[in-house]
Amino acid sequence: DNSSEFITKYRTCRRQMRECSGEADHHEGMSSDDELTPTEVTEFQKSKDNVLEDSRKVFEDVHADFCDIRKILLKFQEWKEKFPDSYCDAYISFCLPKLLNPLIRVQLINWNPLEQNFTELEEMPWFRAIKEFSDAKNVSESK
């Protein structure tokens, strides 16, 4: 949130400067990031690096079985295969999005679809794990 807070403050400051200077031809949302000063770029990068460093620490004290999406989904797949009635009664298909949300969000912190060399969502490990789980679920349901 530090980077979004920085950007908000920066935009507010620029808007106030435009109002003081009397620029009337500005259209909101049409600004260019090229207007950032080197100091602002450095501050933003530092803030971004701090957020990324903090995000690496989020799950450092969590056992690997509980912070790896593939391993979590394998446990649910085993549950479904061994105890299908219990699995169904627990409404697991409704719970999984909320359970996986924090894990996926941490992996998406540095994802930026506006960069030239960004990774497609379909190529990310968490996406492939969920797709494999969904495909296995569909196969077992068709049986």
Backbone as JSON, one array per atom type, in Angstrom:
{
  "sequence": "DNSSEFITKYRTCRRQMRECSGEADHHEGMSSDDELTPTEVTEFQKSKDNVLEDSRKVFEDVHADFCDIRKILLKFQEWKEKFPDSYCDAYISFCLPKLLNPLIRVQLINWNPLEQNFTELEEMPWFRAIKEFSDAKNVSESK",
  "N": [[0.81, -1.19, 0.0], [2.13, 1.14, 0.35], [3.23, 2.07, -2.04], [0.95, 2.74, -3.55], [-0.08, 4.71, -1.92], [1.96, 6.6, -2.12], [1.76, 7.26, -4.85], [-0.81, 8.36, -4.91], [-0.46, 10.62, -3.26], [1.42, 11.93, -4.81], [-0.03, 12.48, -7.17], [-2.01, 14.17, -6.15], [-0.45, 16.33, -5.31], [0.57, 17.18, -7.81], [-1.82, 17.93, -9.07], [-2.6, 20.1, -7.46], [-0.46, 21.83, -8.01], [-0.94, 22.33, -10.73], [-3.4, 23.66, -10.55], [-2.64, 25.97, -9.17], [-0.91, 27.12, -11.03], [-2.6, 27.65, -13.06], [-3.19, 26.0, -15.22], [-5.39, 24.99, -17.58], [-5.99, 23.18, -19.51], [-5.7, 20.55, -18.83], [-6.55, 17.13, -18.78], [-8.09, 14.91, -16.71], [-6.54, 11.86, -15.81], [-5.06, 11.67, -18.09], [-2.4, 12.09, -17.77], [1.15, 11.71, -18.01], [3.53, 9.25, -17.09], [6.04, 9.96, -17.64], [6.51, 12.41, -16.64], [7.5, 12.21, -14.13], [9.93, 13.02, -11.76], [13.47, 12.3, -11.46], [14.04, 11.88, -8.73], [11.53, 11.25, -7.68], [11.02, 8.89, -9.07], [13.04, 7.3, -8.01], [12.24, 7.25, -5.31], [9.78, 5.94, -5.58], [10.65, 3.45, -6.59], [12.18, 2.57, -4.44], [10.2, 2.35, -2.48], [8.62, 0.4, -3.67], [10.43, -1.75, -3.73], [10.68, -2.17, -0.98], [8.1, -3.08, -0.36], [8.05, -5.45, -1.85], [10.11, -6.86, -0.57], [9.01, -7.13, 2.0], [6.82, -8.72, 1.3], [8.01, -11.14, 0.74], [8.48, -12.13, 3.2], [6.09, -12.84, 4.32], [5.07, -15.52, 4.43], [7.14, -16.87, 5.66], [7.32, -18.22, 8.1], [5.6, -20.32, 7.84], [4.65, -23.69, 7.39], [5.77, -25.58, 4.61], [3.84, -27.17, 3.37], [1.54, -25.74, 3.65], [1.68, -23.34, 2.37], [2.06, -23.63, -0.24], [0.39, -23.71, -3.15], [-0.12, -25.85, -4.91], [0.4, -28.1, -3.27], [-1.53, -27.76, -1.3], [-3.88, -28.0, -2.81], [-3.59, -30.64, -3.64], [-3.99, -32.0, -1.24], [-6.7, -31.43, -0.82], [-7.73, -32.72, -3.07], [-7.12, -35.38, -2.46], [-8.75, -35.67, -0.2], [-11.25, -35.37, -1.38], [-11.31, -37.63, -3.02], [-11.1, -39.75, -1.16], [-13.07, -39.3, 0.8], [-15.73, -38.49, -0.36], [-18.38, -37.69, 0.34], [-18.11, -36.21, 2.73], [-16.44, -34.19, 1.79], [-18.11, -32.92, -0.04], [-20.19, -32.11, 1.68], [-18.87, -30.19, 3.15], [-18.71, -28.05, 1.49], [-16.45, -27.38, -0.11], [-15.71, -26.4, -2.63], [-16.69, -23.83, -2.56], [-15.16, -22.73, -0.58], [-12.47, -22.78, -1.35], [-11.63, -20.54, -3.08], [-11.47, -18.38, -1.2], [-9.62, -19.42, 0.56], [-7.3, -19.71, -1.02], [-6.86, -17.15, -1.91], [-5.11, -15.24, -0.37], [-2.62, -16.42, -0.84], [-2.33, -16.34, -3.61], [-2.48, -13.59, -4.07], [-0.1, -12.67, -2.9], [1.71, -13.72, -4.7], [1.11, -12.21, -6.89], [1.91, -9.65, -6.38], [4.12, -8.36, -7.57], [3.42, -8.5, -10.19], [2.82, -7.07, -13.32], [0.84, -6.22, -15.82], [1.25, -4.23, -17.67], [3.86, -3.97, -18.32], [6.42, -4.71, -20.72], [7.59, -7.3, -20.8], [5.9, -9.04, -19.28], [4.62, -11.77, -17.32], [2.26, -14.05, -18.48], [-0.93, -14.71, -17.01], [-1.83, -17.34, -17.27], [0.51, -18.74, -17.37], [1.58, -18.75, -14.89], [2.64, -20.43, -11.89], [0.69, -20.87, -9.84], [-1.69, -20.62, -11.24], [-1.56, -22.72, -13.07], [-1.59, -24.86, -11.27], [-4.15, -24.65, -10.15], [-5.66, -25.05, -12.45], [-4.94, -27.69, -13.11], [-6.02, -28.97, -10.86], [-8.73, -28.39, -11.26], [-9.14, -29.73, -13.69], [-8.67, -32.39, -12.85], [-10.74, -32.61, -11.06], [-12.95, -32.44, -12.76], [-12.59, -34.78, -14.25], [-12.88, -36.76, -12.25], [-15.51, -36.28, -11.51], [-16.87, -36.94, -13.82], [-16.61, -39.66, -13.84]],
  "CA": [[0.0, 0.0, 0.0], [3.0, 2.31, 0.36], [3.39, 2.62, -3.39], [-0.3, 3.4, -3.96], [-0.17, 5.94, -1.13], [2.9, 7.54, -2.72], [1.21, 7.71, -6.13], [-1.94, 9.24, -4.61], [0.08, 11.89, -2.8], [2.07, 12.57, -5.96], [-1.06, 13.01, -8.07], [-2.63, 15.3, -5.46], [0.52, 17.44, -5.38], [0.6, 17.67, -9.2], [-3.08, 18.61, -9.34], [-2.54, 21.39, -6.78], [0.47, 22.68, -8.76], [-1.63, 22.76, -11.96], [-4.41, 24.64, -10.18], [-1.94, 27.22, -8.83], [-0.3, 27.71, -12.22], [-3.68, 28.05, -13.97], [-3.31, 25.12, -16.39], [-6.8, 24.65, -17.74], [-6.17, 22.2, -20.57], [-5.38, 19.21, -18.34], [-7.65, 16.18, -18.72], [-7.79, 13.94, -15.65], [-6.24, 10.52, -16.3], [-4.28, 11.72, -19.33], [-1.02, 12.44, -17.43], [2.17, 10.76, -18.42], [4.51, 8.93, -16.05], [7.31, 10.57, -18.02], [6.64, 13.66, -15.91], [8.11, 11.94, -12.84], [11.32, 13.45, -11.63], [14.33, 11.17, -11.04], [13.88, 11.67, -7.29], [10.26, 10.55, -7.49], [11.21, 7.54, -9.58], [13.86, 6.61, -7.02], [11.39, 7.02, -4.14], [8.82, 4.9, -5.93], [11.35, 2.17, -6.69], [12.54, 2.18, -3.07], [8.96, 1.93, -1.84], [8.24, -0.87, -4.31], [11.37, -2.76, -3.24], [10.32, -2.46, 0.41], [6.88, -3.89, -0.39], [8.43, -6.79, -2.32], [10.89, -7.5, 0.5], [8.04, -7.52, 3.03], [5.97, -9.81, 0.8], [8.76, -12.4, 0.81], [8.49, -12.57, 4.6], [4.74, -13.13, 4.77], [4.87, -16.93, 4.73], [8.41, -17.5, 6.02], [7.16, -19.08, 9.26], [4.54, -21.27, 7.55], [5.13, -24.96, 6.86], [5.68, -25.59, 3.14], [2.59, -27.81, 2.93], [0.41, -24.83, 3.8], [1.85, -22.09, 1.62], [2.24, -24.04, -1.64], [-0.97, -23.93, -3.67], [-0.2, -27.2, -5.47], [0.32, -29.06, -2.17], [-2.84, -27.57, -0.67], [-4.9, -28.58, -3.68], [-3.44, -32.11, -3.6], [-4.66, -32.47, -0.01], [-8.14, -31.38, -1.07], [-8.04, -33.76, -4.04], [-7.12, -36.64, -1.71], [-9.96, -35.65, 0.63], [-12.41, -35.61, -2.25], [-11.3, -39.02, -3.49], [-11.27, -40.69, -0.04], [-14.29, -39.02, 1.55], [-16.49, -37.55, -1.21], [-19.56, -37.12, 1.01], [-17.62, -35.19, 3.66], [-15.93, -33.11, 0.95], [-19.28, -32.22, -0.59], [-20.91, -31.49, 2.8], [-18.09, -29.05, 3.64], [-18.76, -26.99, 0.47], [-15.06, -27.01, -0.37], [-15.59, -25.6, -3.85], [-16.95, -22.43, -2.2], [-14.13, -22.27, 0.37], [-11.15, -22.7, -1.97], [-11.2, -19.19, -3.49], [-11.08, -17.58, -0.04], [-8.41, -20.01, 1.12], [-6.16, -19.48, -1.91], [-6.74, -15.72, -2.2], [-3.89, -14.6, 0.12], [-1.45, -17.04, -1.47], [-2.26, -15.83, -4.98], [-2.2, -12.15, -4.0], [1.32, -12.48, -2.63], [2.44, -14.01, -5.94], [0.78, -11.19, -7.89], [2.34, -8.31, -5.95], [5.05, -7.75, -8.53], [2.92, -8.71, -11.55], [2.37, -5.84, -13.95], [0.51, -6.52, -17.22], [1.59, -3.11, -18.54], [5.27, -4.09, -18.71], [6.58, -5.43, -21.98], [7.92, -8.71, -20.6], [5.17, -9.57, -18.15], [4.23, -13.18, -17.4], [0.82, -14.27, -18.65], [-1.52, -15.39, -15.86], [-1.93, -18.76, -17.54], [1.83, -19.34, -17.24], [2.01, -18.69, -13.49], [2.51, -21.73, -11.22], [-0.58, -21.01, -9.11], [-2.76, -20.79, -12.22], [-1.46, -24.1, -13.59], [-2.0, -25.77, -10.19], [-5.62, -24.6, -10.07], [-6.17, -25.67, -13.68], [-4.78, -29.14, -12.95], [-7.0, -29.38, -9.86], [-10.04, -28.33, -11.92], [-9.21, -30.81, -14.65], [-8.81, -33.63, -12.09], [-12.09, -32.58, -10.49], [-13.89, -32.75, -13.83], [-12.42, -36.19, -14.59], [-13.46, -37.59, -11.2], [-16.96, -36.08, -11.54], [-17.43, -37.65, -14.98], [-16.64, -41.09, -13.5]],
  "C": [[0.85, 1.26, 0.0], [3.13, 2.93, -1.02], [2.12, 3.31, -3.86], [-0.5, 4.7, -3.19], [0.75, 7.01, -1.71], [2.34, 8.12, -4.01], [0.05, 8.67, -5.89], [-1.46, 10.61, -4.16], [0.71, 12.66, -3.95], [1.04, 13.2, -6.89], [-1.75, 14.22, -7.45], [-1.74, 16.53, -5.54], [0.55, 18.04, -6.8], [-0.67, 18.43, -9.54], [-3.08, 19.99, -8.7], [-1.59, 22.34, -7.5], [-0.17, 23.2, -10.04], [-2.65, 23.84, -11.65], [-3.78, 26.0, -9.86], [-1.37, 27.91, -10.06], [-1.35, 28.1, -13.26], [-3.76, 27.19, -15.22], [-4.75, 24.64, -16.49], [-7.01, 23.52, -18.74], [-5.84, 20.77, -20.13], [-6.64, 18.36, -18.3], [-7.27, 15.08, -17.74], [-7.59, 12.55, -16.25], [-5.37, 10.5, -17.54], [-2.82, 12.09, -19.05], [-0.08, 11.34, -17.9], [3.11, 10.5, -17.26], [5.87, 9.5, -16.39], [7.55, 11.88, -17.26], [7.27, 13.45, -14.54], [9.56, 12.41, -12.84], [12.17, 12.24, -11.22], [14.22, 10.87, -9.55], [12.6, 10.88, -7.0], [10.35, 9.12, -7.96], [12.0, 6.71, -8.57], [13.04, 6.29, -5.77], [10.38, 5.91, -4.41], [9.49, 3.53, -5.97], [11.74, 1.66, -5.3], [11.32, 1.66, -2.33], [8.52, 0.57, -2.38], [9.14, -2.0, -3.81], [11.07, -3.15, -1.8], [9.08, -3.36, 0.48], [7.23, -5.31, -0.82], [9.22, -7.55, -1.26], [9.96, -7.97, 1.62], [7.18, -8.69, 2.58], [6.69, -11.15, 0.84], [8.74, -12.99, 2.22], [7.13, -13.04, 5.09], [4.57, -14.58, 5.21], [6.14, -17.63, 5.19], [8.3, -18.42, 7.23], [6.05, -20.12, 9.08], [5.15, -22.53, 6.95], [4.85, -25.01, 5.36], [4.39, -26.21, 2.62], [1.4, -26.85, 2.94], [0.61, -23.47, 3.12], [2.16, -22.38, 0.15], [0.88, -24.44, -2.18], [-1.13, -25.35, -4.2], [-0.36, -28.24, -4.35], [-1.03, -28.96, -1.46], [-3.92, -28.24, -1.51], [-4.81, -30.1, -3.74], [-4.11, -32.69, -2.36], [-6.18, -32.46, -0.19], [-8.57, -32.45, -2.07], [-8.09, -35.13, -3.35], [-8.38, -36.75, -0.85], [-11.17, -36.0, -0.22], [-12.48, -37.05, -2.71], [-11.6, -40.02, -2.37], [-12.61, -40.52, 0.67], [-15.17, -38.04, 0.78], [-17.7, -36.92, -0.53], [-19.16, -35.98, 1.95], [-17.14, -33.96, 2.88], [-17.09, -32.26, 0.43], [-20.03, -31.48, 0.52], [-20.19, -30.25, 3.33], [-18.07, -27.88, 2.65], [-17.37, -26.46, 0.13], [-14.93, -26.14, -1.61], [-15.88, -24.12, -3.59], [-15.85, -21.85, -1.31], [-12.77, -22.03, -0.3], [-10.75, -21.3, -2.44], [-10.75, -18.33, -2.32], [-9.79, -18.11, 0.58], [-7.17, -19.67, 0.29], [-5.89, -18.0, -2.18], [-5.45, -15.1, -1.67], [-2.62, -15.14, -0.54], [-1.25, -16.49, -2.89], [-1.9, -14.34, -4.97], [-0.73, -11.87, -3.76], [2.13, -12.73, -3.91], [2.2, -12.95, -7.01], [1.27, -9.79, -7.53], [3.22, -7.63, -6.99], [4.58, -7.9, -9.97], [2.38, -7.41, -12.12], [2.11, -6.12, -15.43], [0.86, -5.39, -18.19], [3.06, -3.12, -18.95], [5.36, -4.93, -19.97], [6.78, -6.92, -21.77], [7.2, -9.3, -19.4], [4.79, -11.04, -18.4], [2.71, -13.26, -17.54], [0.29, -15.01, -17.42], [-1.53, -16.9, -16.05], [-0.6, -19.49, -17.38], [2.31, -19.37, -15.79], [1.75, -20.03, -12.81], [1.18, -21.92, -10.5], [-1.74, -21.25, -10.07], [-2.77, -22.21, -12.76], [-1.92, -25.1, -12.54], [-3.52, -25.81, -10.08], [-6.25, -25.25, -11.29], [-6.08, -27.19, -13.59], [-5.8, -29.69, -11.95], [-8.39, -29.41, -10.49], [-10.21, -29.45, -12.93], [-9.38, -32.16, -13.96], [-10.2, -33.73, -11.5], [-13.11, -32.97, -11.55], [-13.8, -34.2, -14.23], [-13.08, -37.06, -13.56], [-14.99, -37.45, -11.17], [-17.59, -36.83, -12.71], [-17.48, -39.16, -14.75], [-17.93, -41.4, -12.78]]
}
